Amino acid sequence: MSGHHDSTGPDPALSSDSLRRVTQYQTAGVNARLKVFALLEAQGVPASEADDLVAALEAGAVAGAQCQVAELDGMAPASRGSLFADGWDDGVAAVSEALVGIADREWSRRGGRSAGPLNWPCASRP
């Protein structure tokens, strides 16, 4: 990736590839989640404890992503000017807050998760 982006909009191939990769990660995550629940159940771990463990892993993964996004604050290309840098930093802050909210929701959904479906809306987008 060159880092150069045409200002007319996102590259459709990149968007399609990103969606494909996210879908693959989500499928792998669902499969791993089901396997973890099955393994924990086979070992006699109570469903509520299994739910707590999976919730901690999922919230922790999102929190890790939030940390990486937060590190982008102040990293806008200087050549793009101060207005771009201000928008960049505002975007970083918005995404960072959104990720904290997602981690909070994942953590708060402990209990009953082993039987419930996952809701990842971006996998179903065209």
Secondary structure, DSSP 4 states (H G I P E B T S, - for coil): --S---TT---HHHHHHHHHHHHHHHHHHHHHHHHHHHHHHHTT--HHHHHHHHHHHHHHHHHHHHHHHHTTTT-S-GGG-HHHHHHHHHHHHHHHHHHHHHHHHHHHT-SSTTTSPP--GGGG--
